[in-house]
Amino acid sequence: MTGVLTGILGGIGATVLGLLAMIGRVTIFLGQTLSHMVRPPFYPREFGSALLTIGWLSLPVVGLTAIFTGGALALQIYAGGSRFDAEAVVPQIVAIGMVRELGPVLVGLMIAARVTSSIAAEIATMKVTEQIDALVTLSTHPMKYLTVPRVLAALITVPVLVGVGDVIGILGGYQVATGQLGFNPAAYLKNTIDFLEPLDVISSLVKGAVFGVIAALMGCYSGMNSGRGAQGVGRATKSAVEAAAVMILAANFLLTGVFFSL
């Protein structure tokens, strides 16, 4: 019995220590990335390519996710509110739900699924094929060439994607509410605008910036630390997406607590 208990506690302890070690490595990786951001040389071509990949090419999936979420949210709120004769709160709840929570979180998770996996697979493949070693041979710092442009591009573009997603989500709720639920279009838009506060929009954009950094950072970290061979690339991609998704949800909880306390 004692041996079984010792084995269980040992397994839990090893898991906790491994998690803490990973947090430490990621924190060091983040610090190195930030230090390289403010020191030359810079690679504008890589930065421009990352802007296009992370920002512009993510718009379709972000738009579709937001519009269907906003429409479904309006239907759910109307169905729930009708039990208490509170159907009129649909515009307000859709607006605050999309802007403060669903918009940033869903965009962050979509970016983690699309961008984090892509970055991790690309950099891991470069490591397997020794392209990163070639960069070192050419006196090019791999972190400055591969990590900094992607993290900086995500920091800039993901808040924009979150803002676009918020607007499209609200419009999705507006379309459902006015087309199926009988809401007056002008009154719906007025209630939405009157209910939202500047802090709601600021919190949404700040969350987008944090989620973007997390998504790009975990893709780069997992790619740089991947194992050899095709199996190593697959593991790096899987671990990058899992870690980014969990960290985004954890960061959302912490940031929501901070903004609610203001």
Buried (B, 14 or more C-beta within 10 A) or exposed (E): EEEEEEEEEEEEEEEEEEEEEBEEEBEEBBEBBEEBBEEEEBBEEBBEBBBEBBBEEBBEBBBEBBBBBBBBBBBBBBEBBEEEEEBEBBBBBBBBBBBBBBBBBBBBBBBBBBBBBBBBBBBBBBBBEEBBEEBEEEEBBBBBBBBBBBBBBBBBBBBBBBBBBBBBBBBBBBBBBBEEBEBEEEEBBEBBEEBBEEEBBEBBBBBBBBBBBBBBBBBBBBBBBBBEEEEBBBBBBEBBBBBBBEBBBEBBEEBBEEBEEE
